[in-house]
Amino acid sequence: MKRRTTLLPLLAFAFFTLSACSISFESANSGSTRTSGGVYKTVNSGEVWRQMASIATTGSTALTFNTENTIALTIDPQDVKAIYVGTENSGMLFSFDAGASWSVARSLGKRKVQSIAVSPSDKCTIFTASENKIFRSDDCSRSWQEIYFDDNQAIIISSLAFDPANENTIYAGNSRGEVIASVNGGKSWSALQRFSDSKNNEDNVVIKVLVSEKNPNNIWAATRGSGIYKSEDKGQTWRGFIEEFAEIHTKSANKINDLSLSQADGKTVIAATD
């Protein structure tokens, strides 16, 4: 079974999101191995991973999301202990203690959350992508406002990314192959680019959109069918990297599942493929 994973560096430790049927790691409670979902954390460069899936509760019954498929993980750019997780069936959860305990964003509901973005200058401003819609919270997830929806209900908003130098500018990728953007905090949106999949003559899902902290003019987009693209002018023009990464653009291995950009140099890019 193929598994989709997300790996995000976080100073001396890292987090890993996992589908419920994927792999065995160390349980945070018993020390034994188990096959489960939720979130895993390492503090020793990946040698050992511990499950971090306990939900904070005032009752006597322990709650957990260790069987939930987690499909998005975002770290607050201002606070490395603040982590947000999007799930397939239970909405969004958040932790303010580096994953030791989690709370459910109940006001968002039990919707599927594909992507989460936190404002670079206001930690209480959070955007989430759910199906064909984008929601915004300005009060640390206590309440949400729908700020965008695609007329086609089959379209999925797959990725969200803030401009690190301007909290009013946010980018989104979708399953139509588009990168769209808002420059007024989500009040209005426009399409910057639509990537086509010439091999299969079908829509080319934008899996990930990343913006460089070193130079916010530089935007990266990973597509499901035609690889990686880069813009150096805030999305006005784009360059593909098919020739540079020919080994991941063959018929059997051209599917990109995730993309990560080193914010230390703004140049090192890591792609996860099939």
KOLPA-561097 format. One line per 5 residues: number of its first residue (from 0); for each residue x negated, y, z of N, C-alpha, C. Coordinates in nm, 3 decimals. Each point is the difference from the previous one (the first is absolute). Layout:
BEGIN
NUM) X:Y:Z:X:Y:Z:X:Y:Z  ... $
//
This chain:
BEGIN
0) -0.084:-0.119:0.000:0.084:0.119:0.000:-0.088:0.124:0.000  0.023:0.091:-0.093:-0.075:0.124:-0.001:0.044:0.084:0.118  -0.092:0.077:0.056:0.036:0.084:0.111:-0.048:0.143:-0.025  0.082:0.093:0.036:-0.035:0.140:-0.013:-0.051:0.050:0.133  -0.118:0.058:0.003:-0.058:0.049:0.123:-0.043:0.144:-0.015 $
5) -0.009:0.069:0.114:-0.048:0.137:0.004:-0.104:0.010:0.109  -0.116:0.055:-0.032:-0.108:0.012:0.096:-0.042:0.146:0.006  0.009:0.060:0.120:-0.033:0.141:0.015:-0.107:0.017:0.105  -0.115:0.066:-0.032:-0.103:0.025:0.100:0.045:0.106:0.099  -0.037:-0.017:0.127:0.038:0.095:0.104:-0.113:0.010:0.102 $
10) -0.098:0.086:-0.027:-0.116:0.014:0.085:-0.061:-0.137:0.030  -0.001:-0.041:0.128:-0.066:-0.125:0.035:0.091:-0.120:-0.014  0.124:0.024:-0.038:0.091:-0.113:-0.013:0.083:0.015:-0.125  0.072:-0.105:-0.037:0.080:0.004:-0.122:0.129:-0.073:0.024  0.099:0.031:-0.082:0.130:-0.065:0.007:0.028:-0.073:-0.130 $
15) 0.081:-0.105:0.011:0.028:-0.088:-0.111:0.147:-0.035:0.006  0.075:0.027:-0.108:0.141:-0.037:-0.001:0.018:-0.129:-0.076  0.096:-0.082:0.045:0.008:-0.136:-0.049:0.142:-0.048:-0.011  0.030:-0.070:-0.109:0.131:-0.064:-0.013:0.008:-0.121:0.091  0.121:-0.035:0.035:0.020:-0.099:0.106:-0.045:-0.140:-0.036 $
20) -0.022:-0.030:-0.128:-0.033:-0.138:-0.038:-0.143:-0.011:-0.051  -0.090:0.087:0.045:-0.125:0.012:-0.072:-0.120:-0.072:0.061  -0.039:0.035:0.121:-0.131:-0.041:0.045:-0.002:-0.012:0.152  -0.095:-0.075:0.054:-0.008:-0.019:0.145:-0.110:0.087:0.059  0.034:0.070:0.108:-0.095:0.081:0.073:0.018:-0.028:0.148 $
25) -0.074:0.072:0.082:0.010:-0.016:0.144:0.121:0.076:0.053  0.080:-0.065:0.083:0.116:0.065:0.061:-0.046:0.091:0.113  0.062:0.117:0.008:-0.037:0.095:0.105:0.039:-0.050:0.138  0.097:-0.091:0.009:0.051:-0.045:0.129:-0.066:-0.128:0.050  -0.009:-0.099:-0.085:-0.042:-0.132:0.047:-0.144:-0.034:-0.033 $
30) -0.060:0.068:-0.097:-0.134:-0.034:-0.040:-0.004:-0.114:-0.099  0.113:-0.062:-0.029:0.006:-0.109:-0.095:0.028:0.054:-0.139  -0.023:-0.083:-0.100:0.027:0.042:-0.136:0.145:-0.028:-0.034  0.056:0.085:-0.085:0.138:-0.019:-0.042:0.017:0.067:-0.135  0.094:-0.050:-0.077:0.032:0.063:-0.127:0.113:0.097:0.025 $
35) -0.022:0.127:-0.027:0.099:0.100:0.035:-0.020:0.127:-0.079  0.095:0.092:0.016:-0.008:0.128:-0.071:-0.037:0.112:0.094  0.044:0.121:-0.034:-0.028:0.115:0.083:-0.130:0.069:-0.036  -0.073:0.046:0.103:-0.123:0.077:-0.019:-0.112:-0.067:0.079  -0.119:-0.003:-0.060:-0.118:-0.055:0.066:-0.108:0.106:0.008 $
40) -0.084:-0.009:0.103:-0.102:0.101:0.025:-0.134:-0.067:0.030  -0.107:0.059:-0.053:-0.134:-0.048:0.030:-0.083:0.113:0.060  -0.086:-0.034:0.095:-0.092:0.098:0.058:-0.145:-0.042:-0.020  -0.021:-0.106:-0.080:-0.136:-0.050:-0.021:-0.025:-0.027:-0.148  0.038:0.096:-0.082:-0.028:-0.003:-0.144:0.063:-0.119:-0.070 $
45) 0.112:-0.047:0.050:0.074:-0.104:-0.069:-0.028:-0.142:0.041  -0.087:-0.021:0.099:-0.030:-0.137:0.043:0.120:-0.064:0.068  0.068:0.075:0.084:0.119:-0.050:0.070:0.112:0.102:-0.015  0.120:-0.050:-0.029:0.118:0.085:-0.014:0.103:-0.038:0.106  0.054:0.099:0.069:0.102:-0.023:0.102:0.133:0.057:-0.046 $
50) 0.103:-0.077:0.026:0.134:0.046:-0.035:0.044:0.111:0.095  0.050:0.109:-0.058:0.047:0.115:0.077:0.145:0.025:-0.041  0.094:-0.065:0.065:0.140:0.006:-0.046:0.100:0.010:0.115  -0.045:0.048:0.116:0.090:0.011:0.115:0.078:0.131:-0.004  0.132:-0.009:0.010:0.086:0.118:-0.002:0.027:0.046:0.143 $
55) -0.023:0.129:0.025:0.022:0.056:0.133:0.147:-0.013:0.039  0.026:-0.045:0.124:0.137:-0.017:0.047:0.007:0.026:0.150  0.114:0.046:0.046:0.021:0.022:0.143:0.064:-0.120:0.067  0.041:-0.098:-0.079:0.063:-0.120:0.055:-0.100:-0.107:0.033  0.050:-0.113:0.045:-0.086:-0.111:0.041:-0.034:-0.093:-0.116 $
60) 0.072:0.014:-0.111:-0.024:-0.087:-0.116:-0.107:0.059:-0.090  -0.102:-0.079:-0.028:-0.108:0.045:-0.088:0.050:0.004:-0.144  -0.029:0.109:-0.068:0.038:0.014:-0.140:-0.123:0.008:-0.087  0.011:-0.051:-0.121:-0.113:-0.002:-0.092:0.049:0.004:-0.143  -0.087:0.041:-0.093:0.033:-0.009:-0.142:-0.099:-0.091:-0.071 $
65) -0.045:-0.105:0.070:-0.102:-0.088:-0.055:0.050:-0.094:-0.109  0.129:0.002:-0.029:0.050:-0.079:-0.113:0.046:0.090:-0.114  -0.024:0.128:0.013:0.046:0.096:-0.101:-0.104:0.020:-0.109  0.046:0.009:-0.124:-0.089:0.033:-0.111:-0.030:0.149:0.002  -0.124:0.035:0.024:-0.042:0.140:0.001:-0.060:0.033:-0.135 $
70) 0.047:0.107:-0.063:-0.041:0.030:-0.137:-0.064:0.137:-0.014  -0.012:0.075:0.109:-0.067:0.130:-0.005:-0.062:0.029:0.135  -0.117:0.064:-0.001:-0.066:0.039:0.123:-0.072:0.132:-0.023  0.027:0.098:0.087:-0.059:0.133:-0.014:-0.050:0.049:0.135  -0.115:0.065:-0.001:-0.059:0.056:0.120:0.010:0.152:-0.006 $
75) 0.042:0.062:0.109:0.009:0.145:0.008:-0.138:0.060:-0.024  -0.015:0.090:-0.098:-0.132:0.058:-0.028:-0.056:0.084:0.113  0.084:0.041:0.096:-0.047:0.080:0.113:-0.020:-0.081:0.127  0.054:-0.121:0.004:-0.004:-0.081:0.122:-0.013:-0.146:-0.038  -0.118:-0.055:0.018:-0.026:-0.137:-0.044:0.075:-0.104:0.082 $
80) 0.056:0.038:0.113:0.078:-0.094:0.080:0.147:-0.005:-0.042  0.040:0.093:-0.086:0.139:0.004:-0.047:0.011:-0.075:-0.132  0.075:-0.110:0.000:0.009:-0.089:-0.115:0.147:-0.023:-0.033  0.029:-0.004:-0.129:0.137:-0.020:-0.047:0.004:-0.122:-0.092  0.100:-0.084:0.020:0.014:-0.123:-0.078:0.137:-0.004:-0.066 $
85) 0.003:-0.030:-0.129:0.125:-0.021:-0.071:0.025:-0.148:-0.019  0.123:-0.044:0.021:0.032:-0.142:-0.009:0.100:-0.027:-0.112  0.016:-0.127:-0.029:0.091:-0.039:-0.107:0.146:0.004:0.043  0.025:-0.030:0.128:0.140:-0.012:0.044:0.034:0.079:0.126  -0.098:0.061:0.065:0.025:0.063:0.131:-0.041:0.146:0.006 $
90) -0.007:0.067:-0.112:-0.031:0.142:0.000:-0.145:0.030:0.033  -0.021:0.104:0.080:-0.135:0.046:0.034:-0.025:-0.013:0.149  -0.122:-0.040:0.034:-0.045:-0.002:0.139:-0.121:0.091:0.012  -0.024:0.049:0.123:-0.116:0.087:0.020:-0.064:-0.030:0.135  -0.129:0.026:0.008:-0.077:-0.020:0.122:-0.085:0.123:0.024 $
95) -0.006:0.046:0.125:-0.084:0.113:0.036:-0.117:-0.044:0.088  -0.021:-0.131:0.013:-0.109:-0.052:0.082:-0.083:-0.102:-0.077  -0.023:0.028:-0.128:-0.085:-0.084:-0.085:0.052:-0.142:-0.015  0.132:-0.016:0.005:0.059:-0.130:-0.026:0.029:-0.085:0.121  -0.033:0.048:0.120:0.026:-0.079:0.121:0.149:-0.021:0.021 $
100) 0.079:0.102:-0.032:0.146:-0.013:0.009:0.063:0.079:-0.113  0.121:-0.042:-0.038:0.068:0.060:-0.115:0.142:0.041:0.037  0.048:0.104:-0.068:0.138:0.044:0.014:0.065:-0.001:-0.137  0.131:-0.018:-0.001:0.075:-0.005:-0.126:0.060:0.137:-0.029  -0.016:0.046:-0.123:0.063:0.125:-0.044:0.146:-0.029:-0.032 $
105) 0.081:-0.008:0.104:0.138:-0.049:-0.015:0.085:0.090:-0.089  -0.027:0.130:0.000:0.082:0.091:-0.079:-0.017:-0.022:-0.151  -0.109:-0.067:-0.040:-0.021:-0.029:-0.142:0.079:-0.122:-0.044  0.038:-0.083:0.095:0.077:-0.119:-0.034:-0.088:-0.118:-0.039  0.063:-0.113:-0.029:-0.072:-0.122:-0.036:-0.018:-0.011:-0.150 $
110) -0.044:0.108:-0.060:-0.023:0.000:-0.143:-0.143:-0.044:-0.032  -0.022:-0.042:-0.123:-0.133:-0.036:-0.046:-0.082:0.127:-0.017  -0.120:0.002:0.058:-0.088:0.116:-0.009:-0.126:-0.039:-0.075  -0.014:0.052:-0.123:-0.114:-0.038:-0.084:-0.126:0.081:0.026  0.016:0.126:0.044:-0.117:0.085:0.019:0.031:0.107:0.104 $
115) -0.105:0.045:0.069:0.012:0.103:0.104:-0.114:0.098:-0.017  0.029:0.129:0.015:-0.105:0.103:-0.005:0.024:0.099:0.114  -0.109:0.034:0.070:0.007:0.095:0.111:-0.070:0.128:-0.041  0.062:0.114:0.031:-0.056:0.129:-0.037:-0.141:0.017:0.055  -0.091:0.059:-0.079:-0.137:0.021:0.047:-0.013:0.108:0.106 $
120) 0.105:0.082:0.020:-0.009:0.111:0.094:0.107:-0.001:0.108  0.103:-0.084:-0.014:0.108:-0.008:0.098:0.039:-0.145:0.019  -0.042:-0.059:0.111:0.019:-0.143:0.020:0.147:-0.041:0.012  0.088:0.097:0.022:0.142:-0.033:0.010:0.071:0.003:-0.135  -0.070:0.039:-0.105:0.058:-0.001:-0.135:-0.040:-0.129:-0.069 $
125) 0.098:-0.085:-0.027:-0.024:-0.134:-0.054:0.091:-0.022:-0.120  -0.055:-0.057:-0.106:0.079:-0.038:-0.117:0.001:-0.152:-0.010  0.113:-0.057:-0.036:0.010:-0.143:-0.026:0.066:-0.025:-0.134  -0.040:-0.108:-0.065:0.062:-0.043:-0.125:0.078:-0.127:0.026  0.128:0.001:-0.040:0.086:-0.116:0.018:0.081:-0.022:-0.127 $
130) -0.026:-0.113:-0.066:0.068:-0.029:-0.127:-0.022:0.116:-0.097  0.106:0.066:-0.046:-0.013:0.109:-0.098:0.008:0.138:0.065  -0.023:0.006:0.133:0.018:0.125:0.073:-0.125:0.037:0.080  -0.011:0.131:0.029:-0.103:0.052:0.088:0.069:0.075:0.114  -0.044:-0.028:0.123:0.055:0.065:0.118:-0.108:0.082:0.070 $
135) 0.044:0.106:0.069:-0.093:0.087:0.073:0.049:0.018:0.144  -0.097:-0.005:0.093:0.028:0.031:0.141:-0.092:0.113:0.043  0.054:0.097:0.072:-0.079:0.111:0.053:-0.006:-0.002:0.152  0.050:-0.108:0.061:0.002:-0.009:0.146:-0.053:-0.134:0.048  -0.107:-0.044:-0.062:-0.068:-0.124:0.043:0.093:-0.121:-0.008 $
140) 0.076:-0.011:-0.107:0.085:-0.114:-0.035:0.128:-0.009:0.081  0.037:0.106:0.074:0.127:-0.004:0.074:0.119:0.011:-0.095  -0.016:0.078:-0.106:0.106:0.014:-0.100:-0.062:0.007:-0.139  0.081:-0.034:-0.101:-0.050:-0.008:-0.137:0.096:0.067:-0.097  -0.058:0.058:-0.105:0.078:0.062:-0.106:-0.041:-0.060:-0.134 $
145) 0.097:-0.042:-0.079:-0.031:-0.048:-0.134:-0.034:0.120:-0.088  -0.120:-0.001:-0.060:-0.045:0.115:-0.078:-0.018:-0.033:-0.148  0.008:-0.128:-0.036:-0.015:-0.037:-0.141:0.065:-0.135:-0.024  0.064:-0.014:-0.115:0.045:-0.132:-0.043:-0.009:-0.007:-0.151  -0.034:-0.117:-0.050:-0.004:-0.023:-0.144:0.138:-0.042:-0.046 $
150) 0.044:0.055:-0.113:0.133:-0.032:-0.051:0.017:-0.148:-0.030  -0.112:-0.067:-0.032:0.003:-0.143:-0.027:-0.026:-0.075:0.131  0.101:-0.069:0.051:-0.014:-0.068:0.129:-0.099:-0.115:-0.004  -0.037:-0.044:-0.119:-0.097:-0.110:-0.012:-0.144:0.049:0.016  -0.022:0.130:-0.008:-0.135:0.055:0.012:-0.042:0.001:0.146 $
155) -0.126:-0.040:0.025:-0.056:-0.004:0.134:-0.105:0.109:0.015  0.009:0.078:0.107:-0.107:0.094:0.035:-0.105:-0.081:0.075  -0.114:-0.020:-0.062:-0.097:-0.098:0.049:-0.114:0.059:0.082  -0.025:0.131:-0.013:-0.114:0.058:0.070:0.023:0.148:0.026  -0.048:0.047:0.115:0.005:0.142:0.036:-0.138:0.045:0.045 $
160) -0.036:0.125:-0.032:-0.130:0.054:0.042:0.008:0.152:0.010  -0.045:0.053:0.114:-0.007:0.145:0.017:-0.128:0.055:-0.062  0.006:0.124:-0.045:-0.121:0.078:-0.029:-0.059:0.038:0.135  -0.122:-0.045:0.032:-0.056:0.025:0.133:-0.025:0.147:0.029  -0.002:0.085:-0.104:-0.024:0.143:0.019:0.128:0.082:-0.002 $
165) 0.114:-0.065:-0.030:0.125:0.074:-0.012:0.116:-0.092:0.036  0.058:0.019:0.117:0.106:-0.090:0.046:0.128:0.011:-0.083  0.012:0.104:-0.079:0.120:0.015:-0.083:-0.008:-0.077:-0.131  -0.119:-0.051:-0.031:-0.018:-0.077:-0.123:-0.009:-0.149:0.032  0.089:-0.076:-0.060:0.001:-0.145:0.022:0.024:-0.069:-0.133 $
170) -0.069:-0.113:-0.017:0.009:-0.079:-0.123:0.070:-0.132:0.030  0.065:-0.054:-0.103:0.066:-0.130:0.014:-0.018:-0.079:-0.129  -0.015:-0.131:0.015:-0.003:-0.090:-0.115:0.126:-0.083:-0.001  0.044:-0.043:-0.119:0.122:-0.081:-0.005:-0.014:-0.115:-0.098  0.103:-0.084:-0.003:-0.004:-0.121:-0.082:0.029:0.028:-0.147 $
175) 0.029:0.124:-0.034:0.016:0.039:-0.140:-0.136:0.030:-0.063  -0.103:0.003:0.082:-0.133:0.032:-0.048:-0.034:0.146:0.013  0.077:0.073:0.079:-0.020:0.144:0.011:-0.074:0.039:0.128  -0.075:0.108:-0.010:-0.046:0.075:0.117:0.080:0.129:0.001  0.076:0.023:0.107:0.078:0.121:0.013:-0.056:0.082:0.116 $
180) 0.033:0.129:0.004:-0.057:0.086:0.103:0.099:0.108:0.041  -0.015:0.043:0.124:0.074:0.114:0.052:-0.101:0.099:0.058  0.018:0.128:-0.028:-0.090:0.103:0.054:0.072:0.088:0.102  0.121:-0.040:0.038:0.076:0.078:0.097:0.057:-0.088:0.112  -0.079:-0.096:0.040:0.039:-0.083:0.114:0.110:-0.099:-0.027 $
185) 0.024:-0.030:-0.127:0.101:-0.099:-0.035:0.132:0.057:-0.046  0.011:0.132:-0.010:0.126:0.061:-0.043:0.028:-0.029:-0.147  -0.103:-0.001:-0.082:0.015:-0.033:-0.142:-0.119:-0.082:-0.045  0.022:-0.081:-0.104:-0.102:-0.092:-0.048:-0.010:0.008:-0.152  -0.121:-0.027:-0.051:-0.021:-0.004:-0.145:-0.097:-0.112:-0.032 $
190) 0.015:-0.058:-0.118:-0.088:-0.109:-0.044:-0.130:0.057:-0.055  -0.112:-0.051:0.049:-0.131:0.041:-0.050:-0.048:-0.090:-0.112  0.027:-0.130:0.011:-0.053:-0.096:-0.096:0.083:-0.127:0.003  0.012:-0.061:-0.117:0.062:-0.132:-0.009:-0.096:-0.093:-0.070  -0.043:-0.105:0.070:-0.094:-0.097:-0.054:0.078:-0.114:-0.065 $
195) -0.037:-0.035:-0.121:0.068:-0.109:-0.070:-0.084:-0.126:0.006  0.067:-0.112:-0.010:-0.066:-0.131:-0.007:0.010:-0.047:-0.144  -0.099:0.036:-0.080:0.006:-0.029:-0.143:-0.005:-0.149:-0.030  -0.058:-0.079:0.092:-0.011:-0.143:-0.023:0.136:-0.067:0.002  0.082:0.039:0.098:0.128:-0.066:0.018:0.119:0.085:-0.043 $
200) -0.028:0.123:-0.043:0.105:0.091:-0.045:0.111:0.014:0.105  -0.042:0.027:0.125:0.096:0.015:0.108:-0.050:0.104:0.098  0.084:0.038:0.095:-0.041:0.099:0.099:-0.118:-0.051:0.081  -0.090:0.091:0.034:-0.124:-0.033:0.065:0.003:0.054:0.143  0.026:-0.086:0.096:0.018:0.043:0.139:-0.125:0.069:0.053 $
205) 0.017:0.118:0.059:-0.110:0.067:0.069:-0.005:-0.055:0.142  -0.099:-0.083:0.027:-0.011:-0.067:0.130:-0.045:0.097:0.109  -0.095:0.087:-0.032:-0.059:0.087:0.103:-0.041:0.133:-0.060  0.024:0.107:0.076:-0.051:0.133:-0.033:-0.087:0.045:0.117  -0.122:0.045:-0.030:-0.093:0.046:0.102:-0.051:0.139:-0.035 $
210) -0.021:0.084:0.100:-0.054:0.134:-0.021:-0.129:0.012:0.082  -0.105:0.050:-0.063:-0.129:0.012:0.067:0.002:0.111:0.103  -0.049:-0.028:0.121:-0.014:0.103:0.101:-0.114:0.095:-0.033  -0.104:-0.053:-0.064:-0.115:0.082:-0.038:0.036:0.101:-0.107  0.083:-0.040:-0.095:0.042:0.087:-0.109:0.144:-0.034:-0.036 $
215) 0.097:0.074:0.054:0.141:-0.032:-0.023:0.044:0.012:-0.146  -0.086:0.054:-0.086:0.033:0.000:-0.143:-0.005:-0.140:-0.057  -0.075:-0.087:0.066:-0.020:-0.137:-0.048:0.109:-0.093:0.054  0.074:-0.059:-0.092:0.108:-0.092:0.035:-0.024:-0.132:-0.072  0.019:-0.109:0.071:-0.013:-0.134:-0.058:0.137:-0.066:-0.004 $
220) 0.023:-0.076:-0.106:0.124:-0.077:-0.012:-0.034:-0.142:-0.043  0.050:-0.098:0.074:-0.016:-0.141:-0.037:0.131:-0.050:-0.057  -0.005:-0.059:-0.119:0.121:-0.051:-0.064:-0.003:-0.151:-0.004  0.117:-0.059:-0.006:0.011:-0.146:0.004:-0.048:-0.065:-0.129  0.021:0.069:-0.113:-0.029:-0.066:-0.126:-0.116:0.052:-0.081 $
225) -0.044:0.124:0.025:-0.108:0.054:-0.085:-0.113:0.063:0.079  -0.013:-0.036:0.126:-0.119:0.035:0.074:0.002:0.132:0.074  -0.118:0.060:0.011:-0.024:0.116:0.085:-0.018:0.125:-0.084  0.057:0.111:0.051:-0.012:0.128:-0.068:-0.044:0.106:0.101  -0.066:0.104:-0.053:-0.045:0.110:0.085:0.032:0.133:-0.066 $
230) 0.046:0.095:0.081:0.019:0.137:-0.045:-0.091:0.091:0.081  -0.063:0.096:-0.066:-0.086:0.096:0.069:0.060:0.140:0.000  0.129:0.010:-0.037:0.066:0.130:-0.005:0.142:-0.007:0.056  0.013:-0.070:0.113:0.129:-0.012:0.070:0.109:-0.062:-0.086  -0.039:-0.095:-0.084:0.098:-0.078:-0.073:0.039:0.053:-0.137 $
235) -0.067:0.105:-0.047:0.035:0.055:-0.131:-0.052:-0.089:-0.113  -0.120:-0.053:0.017:-0.056:-0.094:-0.098:-0.057:-0.120:0.074  -0.004:-0.115:-0.070:-0.042:-0.124:0.063:-0.098:-0.075:-0.089  -0.090:-0.073:0.064:-0.097:-0.084:-0.069:0.012:-0.142:0.052  0.006:-0.098:-0.092:0.005:-0.139:0.039:-0.139:-0.059:0.015 $
240) -0.008:-0.112:0.073:-0.129:-0.063:0.027:-0.003:-0.144:-0.048  0.060:-0.025:-0.114:0.006:-0.136:-0.052:-0.139:-0.050:-0.037  -0.079:0.081:-0.068:-0.133:-0.043:-0.043:-0.093:-0.021:0.119  0.005:0.089:0.099:-0.088:-0.012:0.116:0.032:-0.123:0.084  0.127:-0.041:0.002:0.042:-0.115:0.080:0.060:-0.107:-0.089 $
245) -0.073:-0.035:-0.103:0.052:-0.096:-0.098:0.033:-0.134:0.063  -0.074:-0.039:0.106:0.022:-0.131:0.061:0.135:-0.010:0.069  0.062:0.112:0.037:0.131:-0.008:0.063:0.110:0.042:-0.096  -0.033:0.009:-0.127:0.100:0.038:-0.099:0.016:-0.109:-0.106  -0.031:-0.121:0.036:0.024:-0.111:-0.091:0.146:-0.043:0.013 $
250) 0.045:-0.085:-0.090:0.140:-0.043:0.002:0.033:-0.075:0.129  -0.099:-0.069:0.054:0.028:-0.082:0.118:-0.025:0.072:0.132  -0.062:0.117:-0.005:-0.035:0.065:0.127:0.008:0.152:-0.010  0.111:0.050:-0.049:0.013:0.145:-0.011:0.101:0.057:0.098  0.046:-0.080:0.095:0.102:0.045:0.092:-0.064:0.059:0.126 $
255) 0.015:0.129:0.019:-0.055:0.067:0.117:0.108:0.006:0.108  -0.036:-0.043:0.121:0.095:-0.004:0.111:-0.016:0.115:0.098  -0.120:0.055:0.009:-0.022:0.110:0.093:-0.127:0.074:-0.038  -0.015:0.121:0.053:-0.115:0.084:-0.029:-0.035:0.078:0.125  -0.130:0.011:0.028:-0.046:0.076:0.115:-0.115:0.091:-0.043 $
260) -0.001:0.121:0.054:-0.102:0.099:-0.034:-0.076:0.038:0.126  -0.134:-0.007:-0.009:-0.083:0.042:0.113:0.010:0.151:0.015  0.050:0.045:0.115:0.009:0.144:0.022:-0.134:0.058:0.046  -0.097:-0.087:0.027:-0.131:0.048:0.040:-0.072:0.068:-0.116  0.010:-0.061:-0.120:-0.065:0.061:-0.116:0.098:0.039:-0.110 $
265) 0.124:-0.049:0.009:0.100:0.035:-0.100:-0.025:-0.063:-0.135  -0.094:-0.094:-0.007:-0.037:-0.060:-0.129:0.014:-0.152:-0.002  -0.019:-0.065:0.114:0.005:-0.145:0.005:0.144:-0.048:0.001  0.035:-0.082:-0.100:0.136:-0.050:-0.014:-0.001:-0.152:0.008  0.091:-0.056:0.079:0.012:-0.145:0.014:0.137:-0.042:-0.052 $
270) 0.001:-0.094:-0.094:0.125:-0.050:-0.058:0.020:-0.145:0.039  0.122:-0.034:0.041:0.037:-0.139:0.029:0.084:-0.051:-0.117  -0.039:-0.114:-0.057:0.069:-0.054:-0.117:0.045:-0.143:0.026  0.077:-0.053:-0.097:0.039:-0.140:0.006:-0.121:-0.091:-0.012 $
//
